[in-house]
């Protein structure tokens, strides 16, 4: 269940790994560089097979030169690079030096592996590279022009084996990787190998079940079964259904055994309301009691409205979630939004004179947009056919938001938050809370990379 050492790794344990090993061994590198693409499910052992191939060539082919790359350097350092160092731990006699800060490994036979990223957009830094190997982590993050620029560097190291090895989970069928690798089946120097999560016999039993709980049915087909299917329709929250997730006409009553959740999305632009929701999370399900959308308002006023509703008279604890950008000072006040909230709740007294018990659970920065969307879709209905999200009558704005929020045209993953779609902001407030709970509270065991 951990990264296997170099001398212990046996590709025969998983059939597709052995097929890839045989193909690579028999490939005629005199015909040019091999472009190898691993497309498959989460935890299906794609990374370790690529890393083993890479180290094998570094050891057996002197003066090989390999670049391991991912969009963000911090992500590379905590994923493939860590696994690479662990995999090589049993062959110290082959290593000349390891510079962890510079991400450079030098072998005694003159081979090198080094890590880098391309998120700064500076492709000129790669122009002088003479590579034999290029290893791409999360290839679906890489624009085609970056791939083409790096491809030009492979084959210039003056050795026999030259290989590009890319890997990722499936994406939209419209992605350039699909056309370049999967549709181009006749190209003699390109080869695709597919993998399914459940084919990895080294995964613990709970791993697959946890993933099914956290993925929507469509996303499970992508992430677990390795299918290149489209889920990028007009609606961001494609898995939301009013007849399943909206308890129309029902008023939610707080359960005093559990904390009350409050979530905020802060806005001051024209046509963009201050937004919030109140609800509860228990038994792995969210219950959204009420939403607040206040135009030409401020943070203190939205808290006053909650107080007027009697929200803070409830004798339970409060957990506050929301927009991390609220840590910055508000242009309308010397305090940040979160300072205002903490001050308000800290000084609030119920009618009986008691004070509130609360926590402000906000990360240092907002979550990745795609992750937030994926987690919301999994809550609406997951791959185990479980519903973990309900909206009640006083939160009808959220129903509109989840049905109608779309992406802003030409902006990638940015949501359309224009004046014609104010309900988008309450869905964002809810998404911040759901993501925080999944990331920091319910994820007792993180997703690991297994052999």
Buried (B, 14 or more C-beta within 10 A) or exposed (E): EEBBEBEEBEBEBBEBBBEBBEEBEEBEBEEEBBBBBBBBBBBBBBBBBBBBBBBBBBBEBEBBBBBBBBBBBEBBBEBBBEBBBBBBEEBEEBBEEBEEEEBBBBBEBEBBBBBBBBEEEEEEEBEEBEBBBBBBBBBBBBEEEBBEBBBEBBBBBEBEBBBBBBBBBBBBBEBBBBEBBBEEEEEEBBBBBBBBBBBBEBBEEEBBEBBBBBBBBBBBBBBBBBBBEEBEEEBBBBBBBEEEBBBEEEEBEBEEEBBBBBBBBBBBEEEBBBBBBBBBBEEEEBBBBBBBBBEEBBBBEBBBBBBEBEBBEBEBEBBBBBBBBBEEEBEEEEBBBBBBBBEBBEEBEEEEEEEBEBEBBBEEEBBEBEEBBBBBBBBBBBBBEEBBBBBBBBBBBBBBBBBBBBBEEEEEEEBBBEEEBBBBBBBBBBBBBBBBBBBEEEEEEEEEBBB
